[in-house]
Amino acid sequence: MKRVWMAWVACVAAGVVLLAASHVLGPETAPLLGLTQYLPFPAYLGPAVLACVGSLWLGWWWRGIAALSLGLCLTVLMGLAWGHADEGHGRVRFMTYNIKAYMALHRPGGVAELAQEVVEQQPDILVMQDAGQLMDEDEPGAQPLREVLKRHQIYHFGQYGVASRWPLKDCEVGGIGTLKRSHGFVRCTVTVEGVSLSVVTVHLVTPRDGLNATREEGMDGLQAWQDNMSERLAQAGVLAEHLRQAPRPLVVAGDLNAPETSVVVQTLLHTGLRDAFSSAGKGYGYTHGHSLLRGWGLSFLRIDHILVSEDIGVADAWSGGRVGSQHRPVVADLLLHRQ
């Protein structure tokens, strides 16, 4: 029995170290490693916990290996953040929310649930993705959300909506299309306390098609996943070029469909941005997955982000409730004057 547990601990340790290394170096370096970014964490946390239990019948050396494996799971693989609040003034509460309007409109009380989430978070600036019909003044089902935002100035284009307590100006649409599809983002300027804040909201291509192909077709679906991954990387590259030319201070927020360790998000961070949750949040901040693990209600992916330029402080950041949408919102208290 001891040899079985030794083999289990060794295999788990090797797998965890490989995954942790890929997260550090960039999981998109290989299609299979890229897929592991979207694994529910119980898939690797469970074996690591079992390895710790089994190591109790082994020597201290094996117990140490098992404990290290579990530690890597809980920190690097699961994306544990333990940020620290910045100091400064000019507080603005910013919220990004993929509201899945088409689902909310067809679900009894769905729009009211979205509106309640906004009421609970009380954002000064709210950017929405997959907002579609809910931004249409002629859509009667949008009334609960529009009532909550009646004191906000609203700009919308396509799937995007921007709502601000302060006036919006110079709103424009930018392109991040690929050879396969047209795609865009929205940028607006919000002036607060004499500071002109550039706000960008974006929604990168979903990994759903690629993930479904590999789940249904196995290795035969790997090419579809590779194409899906490459398209998202291409979008991030084009967007990064726009961001380098965008005026500061700058906030980029939305459903990036990729975790922070991905090359997708790192490409955007390399333009001089930082992730608000990693900077000042604590915990895991997962925003997606609770609608996938039915019966569990467990979020396991942090794919929605608020990215800020270095001149903006972050006092706090957190993820919101799971009732209104397949995505939890991300909320951050930003400081326009960072010390």
C-alpha positions as CSV (number, residue, x, y, z in Angstrom):
1,M,0.0,0.0,0.0
2,K,2.9,2.4,0.8
3,R,4.2,2.0,-2.7
4,V,0.8,2.9,-4.2
5,W,0.7,6.1,-2.1
6,M,4.3,6.9,-3.0
7,A,3.4,6.6,-6.7
8,W,0.2,8.7,-6.2
9,V,2.1,11.5,-4.4
10,A,4.8,11.5,-7.0
11,C,2.4,11.7,-9.9
12,V,0.4,14.5,-8.3
13,A,3.5,16.5,-7.5
14,A,4.8,16.1,-11.1
15,G,1.5,17.2,-12.6
16,V,1.1,20.2,-10.2
17,V,4.6,21.4,-10.9
18,L,4.1,21.1,-14.6
19,L,0.8,23.1,-14.4
20,A,2.4,25.7,-12.1
21,A,5.3,26.2,-14.4
22,S,3.0,26.6,-17.4
23,H,1.0,29.3,-15.5
24,V,4.2,31.2,-14.8
25,L,5.6,30.9,-18.3
26,G,2.3,31.3,-20.2
27,P,0.0,28.3,-20.7
28,E,-0.7,29.2,-24.3
29,T,2.8,27.9,-25.2
30,A,1.0,24.6,-25.9
31,P,-2.6,23.9,-26.7
32,L,-3.0,21.2,-24.0
33,L,-1.5,23.5,-21.4
34,G,-3.8,26.3,-22.5
35,L,-6.8,24.1,-21.8
36,T,-5.8,23.6,-18.2
37,Q,-6.5,27.3,-17.5
38,Y,-10.2,26.5,-17.7
39,L,-10.2,23.4,-15.5
40,P,-12.5,23.5,-12.5
41,F,-10.1,23.6,-9.5
42,P,-11.5,20.5,-7.8
43,A,-10.0,18.6,-10.7
44,Y,-6.5,19.1,-9.3
45,L,-7.2,20.2,-5.8
46,G,-9.0,16.9,-5.0
47,P,-6.0,14.7,-6.0
48,A,-3.6,17.0,-4.0
49,V,-5.8,16.7,-0.9
50,L,-5.9,12.9,-1.3
51,A,-2.1,12.9,-1.7
52,C,-1.7,14.7,1.6
53,V,-4.0,12.2,3.3
54,G,-2.1,9.2,1.8
55,S,1.3,10.8,2.8
56,L,0.4,10.4,6.4
57,W,1.4,6.7,6.1
58,L,4.7,7.7,4.5
59,G,7.8,9.5,5.7
60,W,8.3,13.2,6.3
61,W,9.9,13.6,2.9
62,W,6.7,12.4,1.2
63,R,4.6,14.5,3.4
64,G,6.5,17.6,2.5
65,I,6.1,16.9,-1.2
66,A,2.4,16.4,-0.8
67,A,2.1,19.6,1.3
68,L,4.0,21.5,-1.4
69,S,1.7,20.2,-4.1
70,L,-1.3,21.3,-2.2
71,G,0.2,24.7,-1.5
72,L,0.9,25.2,-5.2
73,C,-2.7,24.3,-6.0
74,L,-4.1,26.7,-3.4
75,T,-1.9,29.6,-4.5
76,V,-0.5,29.5,-8.1
77,L,-3.0,27.3,-9.8
78,M,-6.1,28.7,-8.1
79,G,-4.9,32.2,-8.5
80,L,-4.8,33.4,-4.9
81,A,-4.5,37.1,-4.5
82,W,-3.5,39.0,-1.4
83,G,-3.3,42.6,-2.4
84,H,-2.7,45.8,-0.5
85,A,-4.8,48.9,-0.6
86,D,-3.2,52.0,-2.2
87,E,-3.5,55.4,-0.6
88,G,-4.9,58.5,-2.2
89,H,-8.2,60.3,-2.8
90,G,-10.8,60.9,-5.4
91,R,-12.6,57.6,-4.8
92,V,-14.7,56.2,-7.7
93,R,-16.5,52.9,-7.5
94,F,-16.1,51.0,-10.8
95,M,-18.0,47.9,-11.9
96,T,-17.8,45.6,-14.9
97,Y,-20.6,43.2,-15.5
98,N,-21.3,40.7,-18.3
99,I,-25.1,40.7,-17.9
100,K,-26.1,38.2,-20.5
101,A,-29.1,40.3,-21.4
102,Y,-30.6,37.7,-23.8
103,M,-30.8,35.3,-20.9
104,A,-32.1,37.7,-18.4
105,L,-34.9,38.8,-20.6
106,H,-36.2,35.3,-21.0
107,R,-35.9,34.4,-17.4
108,P,-38.7,35.4,-15.0
109,G,-37.3,38.1,-12.8
110,G,-34.0,38.0,-14.6
111,V,-33.6,41.7,-15.3
112,A,-34.8,42.5,-11.7
113,E,-32.0,40.3,-10.4
114,L,-29.4,42.3,-12.5
115,A,-30.9,45.5,-11.3
116,Q,-30.6,44.3,-7.7
117,E,-27.0,43.5,-8.1
118,V,-26.3,47.0,-9.4
119,V,-28.2,48.5,-6.4
120,E,-26.2,46.4,-4.0
121,Q,-22.8,47.4,-5.5
122,Q,-23.7,51.1,-6.1
123,P,-21.2,51.8,-8.9
124,D,-20.3,55.3,-10.0
125,I,-19.3,53.9,-13.3
126,L,-20.7,50.7,-14.7
127,V,-19.6,49.0,-17.9
128,M,-21.6,46.1,-19.3
129,Q,-21.0,43.5,-21.9
130,D,-23.6,41.3,-23.6
131,A,-26.0,44.1,-22.7
132,G,-27.7,44.3,-26.2
133,Q,-31.5,44.7,-25.9
134,L,-31.3,46.0,-22.3
135,M,-29.8,49.2,-23.5
136,D,-32.7,49.7,-25.9
137,E,-35.2,52.3,-24.6
138,D,-38.0,50.6,-26.5
139,E,-37.4,47.3,-24.7
140,P,-40.1,47.0,-22.0
141,G,-38.3,44.3,-20.2
142,A,-35.3,46.6,-19.5
143,Q,-37.3,48.8,-17.2
144,P,-36.0,47.5,-13.9
145,L,-32.4,48.1,-14.9
146,R,-33.1,51.5,-16.6
147,E,-34.8,52.6,-13.4
148,V,-31.7,51.8,-11.3
149,L,-29.6,53.7,-13.8
150,K,-31.9,56.7,-14.3
151,R,-29.4,59.1,-12.7
152,H,-26.6,57.8,-14.8
153,Q,-25.6,59.1,-18.3
154,I,-25.7,56.1,-20.6
155,Y,-23.9,55.3,-23.9
156,H,-24.4,52.1,-25.7
157,F,-23.2,50.4,-28.9
158,G,-23.9,46.9,-29.9
159,Q,-23.4,44.6,-26.9
160,Y,-21.7,47.3,-24.8
161,G,-23.2,49.7,-22.3
162,V,-21.5,52.4,-20.3
163,A,-23.3,54.2,-17.4
164,S,-21.8,57.0,-15.4
165,R,-22.8,59.4,-12.6
166,W,-20.7,62.0,-14.4
167,P,-21.1,63.1,-18.0
168,L,-19.7,60.9,-20.8
169,K,-17.9,62.5,-23.7
170,D,-15.9,61.5,-26.8
171,C,-17.4,58.0,-26.8
172,E,-16.1,56.0,-29.7
173,V,-15.9,52.4,-31.1
174,G,-12.6,50.8,-31.9
175,G,-11.9,47.6,-33.9
176,I,-10.2,44.5,-32.8
177,G,-11.5,42.2,-35.5
178,T,-9.7,39.2,-36.9
179,L,-9.8,37.3,-40.2
180,K,-12.7,35.3,-38.9
181,R,-15.0,38.0,-37.5
182,S,-15.5,41.7,-36.9
183,H,-15.2,42.7,-33.2
184,G,-14.8,45.9,-31.3
185,F,-14.6,47.8,-28.0
186,V,-15.9,51.0,-26.7
187,R,-13.9,53.9,-25.2
188,C,-15.4,56.9,-23.4
189,T,-14.0,59.8,-21.3
190,V,-15.4,60.6,-17.9
191,T,-14.3,63.8,-16.2
192,V,-14.3,63.5,-12.4
193,E,-12.8,66.2,-10.0
194,G,-11.0,67.7,-12.9
195,V,-9.5,64.3,-14.0
196,S,-10.3,63.0,-17.5
197,L,-10.6,59.3,-17.1
198,S,-10.4,57.1,-20.1
199,V,-12.7,54.1,-19.8
200,V,-12.5,51.1,-22.2
201,T,-14.9,48.2,-22.1
202,V,-14.2,45.0,-24.2
203,H,-15.4,41.5,-24.6
204,L,-12.9,39.1,-26.2
205,V,-14.0,36.0,-28.1
206,T,-15.4,33.2,-25.9
207,P,-13.4,30.0,-25.4
208,R,-16.7,28.0,-25.4
209,D,-16.4,26.7,-29.0
210,G,-12.9,25.5,-28.5
211,L,-13.6,23.9,-25.2
212,N,-16.7,22.1,-26.5
213,A,-14.7,20.8,-29.5
214,T,-12.0,19.2,-27.3
215,R,-14.6,17.8,-24.8
216,E,-16.7,16.2,-27.6
217,E,-13.9,15.2,-30.0
218,G,-10.9,14.7,-27.8
219,M,-7.6,15.2,-29.5
220,D,-9.4,15.7,-32.8
221,G,-10.9,18.9,-31.4
222,L,-7.5,20.2,-30.4
223,Q,-7.1,22.2,-33.7
224,A,-10.4,24.0,-33.0
225,W,-9.2,24.9,-29.6
226,Q,-5.8,26.1,-31.0
227,D,-7.7,28.3,-33.5
228,N,-9.9,29.7,-30.8
229,M,-7.0,30.5,-28.6
230,S,-5.0,32.1,-31.4
231,E,-8.0,34.4,-32.2
232,R,-8.2,35.6,-28.6
233,L,-4.5,36.3,-28.6
234,A,-4.8,38.2,-31.8
235,Q,-7.6,40.3,-30.4
236,A,-5.5,41.1,-27.3
237,G,-2.5,42.1,-29.5
238,V,-4.6,44.6,-31.5
239,L,-6.3,45.9,-28.4
240,A,-2.9,46.4,-26.8
241,E,-1.8,48.7,-29.6
242,H,-4.9,50.8,-29.1
243,L,-4.2,51.0,-25.4
244,R,-0.7,52.2,-25.8
245,Q,-2.1,55.2,-27.6
246,A,-5.0,55.8,-25.2
247,P,-4.7,58.8,-22.9
248,R,-4.0,58.2,-19.2
249,P,-5.4,57.7,-16.6
250,L,-7.0,54.6,-18.1
251,V,-9.3,51.8,-17.0
252,V,-9.9,48.8,-19.2
253,A,-12.6,46.4,-18.0
254,G,-14.7,43.6,-19.3
255,D,-15.0,39.9,-20.0
256,L,-11.6,39.0,-21.3
257,N,-12.5,35.3,-21.3
258,A,-9.0,34.5,-19.9
259,P,-7.4,34.3,-16.5
260,E,-4.7,36.8,-15.4
261,T,-1.9,34.2,-16.0
262,S,-2.8,33.9,-19.7
263,V,-0.8,35.5,-22.4
264,V,-4.0,37.3,-23.4
265,V,-4.2,39.3,-20.2
266,Q,-0.5,39.6,-19.8
267,T,-0.4,41.2,-23.3
268,L,-2.7,43.9,-22.0
269,L,-0.8,44.3,-18.7
270,H,2.4,44.9,-20.6
271,T,0.9,48.2,-21.9
272,G,1.4,49.6,-18.4
273,L,-1.8,48.4,-16.7
274,R,-2.3,46.3,-13.6
275,D,-5.1,44.1,-12.4
276,A,-7.3,45.8,-9.8
277,F,-8.2,42.6,-8.0
278,S,-4.6,41.3,-7.8
279,S,-3.5,44.7,-6.6
280,A,-6.0,45.2,-3.7
281,G,-8.3,42.2,-3.6
282,K,-8.0,39.2,-1.3
283,G,-8.9,35.7,-2.1
284,Y,-9.7,34.2,-5.5
285,G,-12.3,36.6,-7.0
286,Y,-13.8,34.0,-9.3
287,T,-16.4,35.4,-11.7
288,H,-17.5,32.5,-13.9
289,G,-18.3,28.8,-13.7
290,H,-21.2,28.7,-11.2
291,S,-23.7,28.1,-14.1
292,L,-21.5,25.2,-15.4
293,L,-21.2,23.0,-12.3
294,R,-24.9,22.5,-11.8
295,G,-26.0,21.9,-8.3
296,W,-22.7,23.3,-6.9
297,G,-23.1,27.0,-7.7
298,L,-19.3,27.1,-7.6
299,S,-17.4,29.8,-9.6
300,F,-13.9,28.7,-10.5
301,L,-12.6,31.1,-13.2
302,R,-11.5,34.7,-12.9
303,I,-12.0,35.8,-16.5
304,D,-13.6,39.2,-15.9
305,H,-11.2,42.0,-15.1
306,I,-10.7,45.6,-14.2
307,L,-7.2,46.8,-15.4
308,V,-5.9,50.2,-14.4
309,S,-3.0,52.4,-15.3
310,E,-0.3,53.0,-12.7
311,D,-1.5,56.5,-11.9
312,I,-4.8,55.1,-10.5
313,G,-4.9,53.8,-7.0
314,V,-7.0,50.7,-6.0
315,A,-8.4,50.8,-2.5
316,D,-10.3,47.5,-2.7
317,A,-11.7,45.0,-5.3
318,W,-14.1,42.1,-5.1
319,S,-16.5,40.0,-7.2
320,G,-20.2,40.3,-6.8
321,G,-23.1,37.9,-6.6
322,R,-23.9,35.0,-8.8
323,V,-27.7,35.3,-9.1
324,G,-28.1,37.8,-11.9
325,S,-25.9,36.4,-14.6
326,Q,-23.5,33.6,-15.6
327,H,-20.8,36.1,-14.7
328,R,-20.3,37.7,-11.4
329,P,-19.5,41.4,-11.6
330,V,-16.1,42.7,-10.7
331,V,-16.1,45.9,-8.5
332,A,-13.2,48.1,-7.5
333,D,-12.9,51.3,-5.5
334,L,-10.5,53.3,-7.5
335,L,-8.5,56.4,-6.4
336,L,-8.0,59.0,-9.1
337,H,-5.2,60.6,-7.1
338,R,-2.8,57.9,-6.1
339,Q,-0.1,58.7,-3.5
